[in-house]
Amino acid sequence: MFNVLTFDVEDWFQVAALSNVIRHEDWDKCESRIMVNMVRIVEVLAREKVKATFFVLGWIAERFPQVVRMLYEAGHEVATHGYFHKSITEQTWREFEQDLTRSIRAIEEIIPEKVVGYRAPNFSVSPETFWVFEILADQGIKYDSSIFPIKHDRYGVKDFSRFPVSIRLDGYRRVVEFPVSTVNLLGRNIPVSGGGYFRLYPYHFIKWAISSINSSGNPVLVFLHPWELDPDLPRVNAGFFSKFRTYANLYLTQERFNRLLNDFQFSSVKEILAENPVLPEVFAVHF
């Protein structure tokens, strides 16, 4: 079975956990690691003959168009991660619409292909922000991958479907939601599919969880960040939890990533959804 491999293409200084010490105004002053990390990732995927979906920040696309072009020419799907990496909960309806529009434009000026996928910064789609689906549909976005069906201090919709569904907005408009994968243990959804969880859990547990989900007939969606595969990631003096969330077990990521590509098959979100056009339907919450 093919699973889904995704990357949130943002630089190390744009990580939410470091936002208390690195201001947006200082991004252009920071050492960028995005090019070297993206070249490394694309080379690994080419060697393993794997295609993936890359949710690219519009800020990155404008400053590093060669990254977007490289992804497209390598056959990967390029989707949007918004422009400024600002949580939806910190934006008004109008601000989100402008941020999304700017990010789509930045990408589509580089590649001859319509952007159809979106992932919110910090998985910040929640019941209070379900209005985003109206804007996504208006902007031609066909699928979203922003909901984490867990209970967490910063994100999550714990009662949401663990597997892809079609969100119905009105009589004909729909947006597919491909949630981040979890495994259900004793009635509780446990995140296993990427990011810090990929670095913290034992690999044999991650492998068991993915195999378990696959055995139920469902694909797993994995997410990673380019900076998580960077052994030379710059260190900054942030608070304990911020440093833990950012730097814990970074030295394990590359080796685990290689094992993951050997143990499972992967493709892009768009390709997996094309093979599964009929999905359960749910209704969006209207405000």
PEQUIMO-V317259 format. One record per helix or strand of 3 or more residues. SS is the DSSP state (2 for helix, 1 for strand). FROM is the first residue (numbers start at 1). TO is the last residue. If there is no record, write none. Layout:
ss | from | to
SS | FROM | TO
SS | FROM | TO
This chain:
ss | from | to
1 | 2 | 9
2 | 12 | 14
2 | 16 | 18
2 | 24 | 29
2 | 34 | 48
1 | 53 | 56
2 | 58 | 63
2 | 65 | 73
1 | 77 | 80
2 | 88 | 90
2 | 93 | 108
2 | 121 | 123
2 | 127 | 129
2 | 132 | 138
1 | 165 | 168
1 | 174 | 177
1 | 182 | 185
1 | 188 | 191
2 | 195 | 200
2 | 203 | 215
1 | 221 | 225
2 | 226 | 229
2 | 240 | 247
2 | 250 | 263
1 | 265 | 267
2 | 269 | 275
1 | 281 | 283
